[in-house]
Amino acid sequence: MGEVRLLGVSGSSYSRRVEWALKVKGVKFEFIEEDLQNKSPLLLQSNPVLKKIPVLIHNGKPISESMVILEYIDETFEGPSILPKNPYDRAIARFWAKFLDGKCLEAVGKALWSKGKEQEKSIQQEAYELLKIVDNELKDKKFFGGDKIGFVDVAANYIPFWLEIVEEATGVVLVTSQKFPHLCAWRNEYLSCSEVKENLPDRDTMLGFFKAKVQAAAAAK
């Protein structure tokens, strides 16, 4: 395997994606906690273009962007597959991962942190519509790819854990079992998996972090 290091932030859903993949593959690695207010020379050297976490460093070679790292881990290390083996299924998985990690995540983030009643309403409606697409995709499914967690589920890891915490901190509730029954059933399955439960940050710490962000935003008005 060689030397494997991960530059990340323990409370970041992006870092946790990579940690989960490494643990599923049985890869031993060193986790290096980054301070994003004071980025280390190693992070800046390893990801000079984006200067962001996570960065996987394998035998001295850095790879950036969490979804790119997931594919690298799947292709490089032995162990359970993260992406489907069939080329068509792999393409479909990449499509949904990009949708969830891009358009859907952006809309959900705006809905949770939007300001102003009218703006709030239109932004939340967009998030609802996109989440409904996800809910429909999960109909009659345990996970996106079948009976076990895979690439798409990891791309959506912000929904089961981080979303609920931000909802509590901001007072904006987007996901309920009445509106999104399949998504909520998937969330429960996801959080009950041992691999996931053992690889989540402390909930109280994360709630305190997001409450502080809400207070800071209110004070800045």
N, C-alpha and C positions, 0 to 999 in steps of 0.2 A: 504493500500500500504506500509506503514511504511516509514522509512527514505531512500531516494534515493540520492546518490551523484555520480557525474561523474568527474573523474580525466582525464583531457584532455588538448589539445592545440587547441585554437579556429580556427587556420588556417589549421588544419589537416583534411584530408578527412576521416581518420579512426574515429576521434572524432565525426565528423559531421554525420557519419552513425548512431551512437548511439543516438545523440541528435534528429535526425529526427525520429527514432523509438519511442523514449520516448514521443515526441510531438504528433505523430500520435496516440499513445495509450492514450494520455491525462494524462501522469504521471508527477506530479510536482517533480522537482529535483533541486539540488544545483550543479552548474557547478564550478569546482575548476580548475583554469588555472595553468598548470604546466610549470616550466622553465626547459627544457630538458638539459640545461647546468648546472643546479643546482637542481637536482631532490629532491623533498620533502621527508622527512622521511615517510610520509603517503604513497606516491607512492612506495617507496622501500619496505615498510612493506606489502603493499597490493599486489604487484607483484614482489616478491623476485626472481623469476626464470628469467623472461625476462626484468624486470625493465623498462617496456614500457607503454605508454598510448595507448588506453584508458583503464581505469579500472572503472567498475561500482561497487559501494558499496551499497548493499541493506540490510538494517537492520544490518549493521556491517559486512556483508559477501562480500568479493571482488570476482568479476568475471573479467577475462582478455580476451583479443583478441576480436576485434570488431565483427567478424562474430559469434563467440560463444555468445557474449553479445546480439546480435540481436535475436538469437534463445531463449535465456533466457527471454528477454523482451516479446517476442511473447507468450511464454508459461506461463508466470507469471502474466501478467497484462491483464485486460479486455480491449476491444476496437477492432478496425479493425485488421484483420489478416495481418501479414507481409508475412508469408509462406502460401502456398496453404494448404487446408484442406485434400485433397486427398493424400494418402501415395505415390502413384506413382508420382504425380505432385510435391510433396515435394522433392522426391529423385532427380528428374530432375532439380529442382530449386537449390538444393545443388550442383549438378554437375556443372552447369553453374556458380554459385557463386564462386566455388573453381577454376574453369578455369579462370575467370575474375580477381579474387583476387590474383591468383598465377602466373601461366605461362604467361598470357597475360600482367598483370601489370609489371612483371619482364622484359619482352621483350620490352614493351613500354618505361619503365624507361631507359633501356640500350640504346635504339635508340635515345632518347632525349639527353642523356648525354655522348654519345660515343665520342672518340677522334681518329683522324686519318682517312683519306679518305677511304681506303680499308676496315678497320674494320667497319667504319660507314655504308658502303654500305651493307655488309652482315648482320649486326645487324638490320638495318632498314628493310631489306627484310624479316627477321623473324617476325618483328613486323607487317609488312603489311599483311603477310600470316595469322597471328593469328587474326588481326582485320577484315580480310575478312571473317573468320569463324563467327565472331560476327555479321558482317554485314548481312551475309546470314541467320543467326538465327533470325534476326529482320525483315526479309522480310514479308510483310503483317501483321506486328504487331505494335501496338501503344507502348506497353511496353513488356518486356520479358514474363511476365505472363498473358498478356491480356490487359484489358482496364484501369488498375490502376497500380501505382508504387508498387512494391513488393520487396521481398528479393534479387532477382538477380539484379534489377535496382540499389538498394542501394549498392550492392557489386561493381557495375561499376560506382559509383558516381564520381570517379576521372576523367572519360572521358569527361563528359559534361562541367565541370568547370575548374578543375586543369590542365588538359591536354592542353587546349587552351592557358592558361596563360603561361605554361612552353614552349609551342611552340613559343609564342611571345618573351619570354625572351631569348631563345637559338637560335632562327632563324631556327629551325628544324620543318618543318610542316609535320606531319604524316597523319592527317585526313582532307580530302577535300570532298565536296559533289559529285565531279566527281568520286572519287575512292570508297567512302563509302556512297552511297545515303541513305540507310536504317539506318545506324548508325547516320548520321547527322539529319535525320528526327526524330529519337528517342531522340537525344540530345536536339532538339528544344522543343519537347513535355515535356521532363524532366524538362528543365529550366523554362518552362511556368507554371508549377504547383505551386500553392500558397505555399504548404508545403515546397517545395524546395527553392523558391525565398526568403522566410522568414528565411531560415536557411543556408545561404551562408556567408562566410567571405567577407570582403571588397576586391573588385577586385584590386584596385590600391595598397592596402597594400600588397597583395599577389604577384602582379607583381613586386613591388619593392624588395620584399624578394628574388624572384627567379633571378632577374637581379643582385642582390648583389652576389648570389651564382655563377652566370656565371662569373662575374668580378673577384671573388676570385679564381675561377678555372683557369682563364686566367693568373692571376698574379702568380699563383703557378707553371706555366710551366717553 
